[in-house]
Amino acid sequence: MKVATYLLAGILILGLIGAAVKLLVILAIAGVIIGFIVNPRETIGMIALLVD
């Protein structure tokens, strides 16, 4: 029974980590889009730095 509990807990923790990563990715994309609307020149410079 303990093994099943550990497995369930592991799956839940992985699910939470996955959800957190998705949220961070969405926030990052939203930040880039908002930055692009507010200050396009600076955002393009940031993307150029990241790509390079």
Summary of the structure (lengths in Angstrom):
residues: 52
radius of gyration: 18.5
end to end distance: 51.8
largest distance: 58.3
contacts: 102
relative contact order: 0.08
helix: 94%
strand: 0%
